[in-house]
């Protein structure tokens, strides 16, 4: 069963945006979006394209909530699998448009 989305808590503290979900954290001094993107890469993998939506944007005084969702348009160039319809028993992205199952067959 794949994850359709995650809601992430983001707070601002001492010049740093900190994104957190289920014990995982990522931070960035530039923007909350980058902190959320970095957390998404830890959870979904670095090659997974993500859609990030600010449900309640963070401010200097109040935490925010952001939603991370895998991009449904990302598809393997060989077999056509996606995050939501992966190869069996499972695969992950080795390139932006190539899954691990197809990369293993190519060699």
Backbone bond lengths (Angstrom), bond angles and torsions (degrees), N, CA, C in turn:
res aa  C-N    CA-C-N  psi(-1)  N-CA   C-N-CA  omega(-1)  CA-C   N-CA-C  phi
1 X - - - 1.449 - - 1.527 108.85 -
2 X 1.299 117.58 125.84 1.461 121.09 -178.54 1.527 110.47 -93.64
3 X 1.303 114.97 156.81 1.458 122.35 179.19 1.524 107.99 -83.10
4 X 1.330 117.27 128.57 1.463 119.14 179.44 1.525 111.77 -85.86
5 X 1.330 116.78 -32.86 1.462 120.44 175.70 1.528 109.76 -166.05
6 X 1.312 115.09 162.31 1.463 122.60 174.23 1.516 108.62 -130.92
7 X 1.319 116.45 138.17 1.453 120.63 172.02 1.524 107.61 -97.12
8 X 1.322 115.80 128.67 1.459 123.07 -171.46 1.523 109.38 -116.95
9 X 1.313 116.07 134.40 1.458 121.75 174.82 1.528 108.77 -85.99
10 X 1.329 116.59 135.08 1.467 121.40 179.09 1.528 108.19 -129.79
11 X 1.328 114.91 132.94 1.469 118.82 176.01 1.524 109.37 -131.43
12 X 1.314 114.73 159.77 1.466 121.81 177.98 1.517 107.54 -110.55
13 X 1.327 116.85 125.82 1.459 120.72 -179.04 1.525 109.76 -148.02
14 X 1.311 116.71 125.15 1.474 123.02 175.57 1.524 113.14 51.59
15 X 1.331 116.68 43.20 1.460 121.12 176.66 1.515 115.33 81.33
16 X 1.338 117.40 11.03 1.458 121.31 -176.97 1.522 110.49 -131.13
17 X 1.337 116.05 135.54 1.459 121.34 172.10 1.523 107.93 -88.57
18 X 1.328 117.35 130.23 1.461 122.24 -177.64 1.521 108.65 -121.68
19 X 1.339 116.08 119.26 1.466 122.48 177.89 1.521 107.99 -100.69
20 X 1.348 116.59 139.80 1.459 120.20 -175.22 1.531 111.01 -144.07
21 X 1.344 115.14 138.21 1.465 121.73 173.29 1.521 108.45 -157.24
22 X 1.310 116.61 127.15 1.472 123.86 174.19 1.526 113.16 49.09
23 X 1.319 116.98 46.65 1.454 120.85 176.44 1.516 115.36 82.68
24 X 1.317 118.31 -6.42 1.470 121.48 177.12 1.523 108.13 -99.43
25 X 1.338 115.82 143.76 1.459 120.42 178.63 1.522 110.51 -136.40
26 X 1.309 114.71 156.75 1.465 122.80 172.44 1.520 106.46 -148.87
27 X 1.314 116.57 149.70 1.459 119.57 -177.66 1.519 111.06 -136.16
28 X 1.333 114.12 162.72 1.458 120.88 179.02 1.525 108.05 -161.34
29 X 1.318 116.88 140.39 1.460 120.29 177.25 1.526 111.76 -89.07
30 X 1.338 117.60 -12.23 1.465 122.06 -175.13 1.526 112.78 -81.22
31 X 1.341 117.66 -54.46 1.463 120.26 -176.43 1.522 110.65 -160.31
32 X 1.336 117.12 157.85 1.464 119.37 176.86 1.528 111.87 -66.05
33 X 1.333 117.75 -32.94 1.467 120.57 179.85 1.525 111.59 -60.59
34 X 1.331 117.25 -40.21 1.467 120.70 179.67 1.529 110.03 -68.70
35 X 1.325 117.82 -39.52 1.467 120.51 176.82 1.526 110.28 -60.97
36 X 1.331 117.29 -43.18 1.468 121.47 179.10 1.527 110.28 -66.42
37 X 1.328 117.54 -41.91 1.470 121.12 178.01 1.529 110.79 -61.14
38 X 1.334 117.11 -42.52 1.463 120.99 178.59 1.526 111.39 -63.33
39 X 1.326 117.20 -39.20 1.460 120.64 176.80 1.525 110.25 -66.60
40 X 1.331 116.71 -40.91 1.468 120.49 177.22 1.514 112.26 -59.38
41 X 1.327 117.23 -38.45 1.470 120.89 178.12 1.521 111.07 -65.28
42 X 1.331 117.32 -36.09 1.466 120.45 177.21 1.529 111.06 -66.41
43 X 1.324 116.81 -38.76 1.466 121.27 -174.91 1.523 112.01 -83.40
44 X 1.336 117.64 -47.88 1.463 121.92 -173.63 1.525 113.59 -95.36
45 X 1.326 118.03 -16.20 1.463 122.21 -176.48 1.517 110.09 106.49
46 X 1.317 115.62 148.41 1.466 121.39 -174.03 1.524 113.29 -65.85
47 X 1.331 118.90 -28.20 1.467 121.41 -177.48 1.530 113.24 -86.25
48 X 1.336 118.18 -12.09 1.462 120.65 -178.66 1.525 110.02 -74.53
49 X 1.340 116.74 122.58 1.465 119.95 173.54 1.524 107.89 -73.35
50 X 1.323 116.08 142.63 1.459 121.15 -175.04 1.518 111.55 -127.14
51 X 1.313 114.73 152.44 1.460 122.29 171.02 1.528 105.97 -109.83
52 X 1.327 116.73 124.19 1.462 121.75 -178.24 1.522 108.43 -114.84
53 X 1.334 115.80 126.02 1.452 122.08 -177.88 1.525 109.10 -124.68
54 X 1.318 116.96 129.34 1.468 121.09 176.28 1.524 108.32 -83.94
55 X 1.337 117.22 107.81 1.464 120.92 177.53 1.522 110.16 -78.85
56 X 1.326 116.15 -43.54 1.466 123.93 175.22 1.523 106.05 -140.19
57 X 1.329 118.03 96.36 1.471 120.37 -175.28 1.532 112.31 -56.57
58 X 1.315 114.97 146.33 1.461 121.63 179.04 1.526 109.51 -73.92
59 X 1.327 116.20 147.63 1.465 121.11 172.32 1.529 107.36 -127.14
60 X 1.303 116.84 177.34 1.464 119.94 179.83 1.526 111.77 -66.22
61 X 1.329 117.31 -23.22 1.464 120.36 -176.00 1.524 114.15 -111.02
62 X 1.329 118.18 -17.97 1.466 120.43 -177.11 1.523 110.84 -128.91
63 X 1.351 116.98 137.75 1.466 119.61 175.89 1.524 110.65 -66.26
64 X 1.315 115.72 159.05 1.451 121.26 178.66 1.519 111.45 -119.75
65 X 1.332 115.25 170.90 1.461 121.87 176.60 1.525 107.85 -128.22
66 X 1.320 115.71 128.22 1.459 122.87 179.03 1.523 108.34 -123.07
67 X 1.319 116.57 148.18 1.466 121.49 177.87 1.520 109.27 -109.53
68 X 1.341 115.60 131.74 1.465 122.67 175.79 1.522 107.54 -110.45
69 X 1.330 116.62 126.80 1.469 121.96 176.86 1.522 109.32 -131.47
70 X 1.342 117.99 139.13 1.461 119.53 172.84 1.531 109.74 -62.55
71 X 1.317 117.48 140.76 1.462 122.58 179.43 1.529 108.94 -71.98
72 X 1.343 118.28 115.11 1.465 120.32 -177.36 1.524 113.95 -67.91
73 X 1.336 118.12 -14.39 1.471 119.68 -178.93 1.530 112.50 -83.51
74 X 1.339 118.43 -11.26 1.467 120.64 179.13 1.529 108.81 -72.92
75 X 1.335 115.95 122.18 1.462 121.64 -172.92 1.526 110.28 -139.91
76 X 1.338 116.08 144.88 1.462 121.20 177.41 1.527 109.79 -69.63
77 X 1.314 116.49 133.27 1.466 121.69 -178.07 1.522 112.57 -70.02
78 X 1.336 118.90 -18.43 1.462 120.60 -178.92 1.524 112.94 -99.11
79 X 1.325 117.93 -50.14 1.473 119.01 -174.17 1.524 113.60 -106.74
80 X 1.335 117.82 -14.70 1.458 121.23 178.11 1.522 114.72 84.02
81 X 1.342 118.60 8.99 1.462 119.64 -179.61 1.532 110.23 -69.30
82 X 1.326 115.33 159.81 1.459 123.10 178.39 1.523 108.39 -134.69
83 X 1.332 116.52 177.16 1.459 120.62 174.96 1.523 109.84 -58.08
84 X 1.319 117.15 -39.78 1.458 121.92 -174.86 1.522 113.08 -83.43
85 X 1.319 118.16 -16.85 1.466 122.94 -179.70 1.528 107.99 -138.17
86 X 1.333 115.67 71.54 1.470 121.93 -174.26 1.523 111.55 -80.22
87 X 1.332 115.57 163.70 1.464 121.83 174.06 1.531 109.09 -62.84
88 X 1.311 116.98 154.13 1.463 121.51 175.62 1.509 109.68 -96.33
89 X 1.292 121.90 133.87 1.462 128.37 6.82 1.529 113.53 -85.25
90 X 1.304 118.50 1.04 1.465 121.84 177.64 1.516 110.63 153.41
91 X 1.304 116.45 159.93 1.459 121.60 178.41 1.522 108.73 -154.44
92 X 1.303 115.95 173.15 1.464 122.20 175.58 1.528 107.68 -144.33
93 X 1.323 116.39 168.40 1.461 120.45 -177.92 1.522 110.67 -81.26
94 X 1.321 116.34 128.48 1.467 121.48 172.60 1.527 110.17 -105.07
95 X 1.312 116.38 -23.92 1.463 124.44 169.55 1.516 106.10 -135.97
96 X 1.313 117.05 170.27 1.458 121.27 -178.40 1.528 112.02 -56.75
97 X 1.344 117.03 -30.82 1.466 120.17 -177.24 1.534 112.66 -131.93
98 X 1.341 117.67 31.74 1.464 121.83 179.02 1.524 109.33 -143.26
99 X 1.349 115.81 124.55 1.464 120.08 -179.73 1.527 110.65 -87.49
100 X 1.321 115.61 163.22 1.466 121.17 -177.07 1.524 112.15 -65.67
101 X 1.321 118.73 -31.68 1.468 121.02 178.88 1.525 110.58 -65.21
102 X 1.309 117.47 -44.65 1.472 120.85 179.87 1.528 111.40 -72.91
103 X 1.318 117.84 -35.18 1.466 120.55 177.41 1.525 110.04 -63.83
104 X 1.331 117.42 -36.53 1.457 121.84 178.20 1.517 112.87 -68.15
105 X 1.333 116.84 -31.21 1.472 121.49 179.09 1.519 112.34 -78.52
106 X 1.322 117.25 -25.40 1.471 121.13 -175.37 1.523 112.13 -69.80
107 X 1.337 117.50 -28.47 1.454 120.51 -175.19 1.477 111.99 -82.48
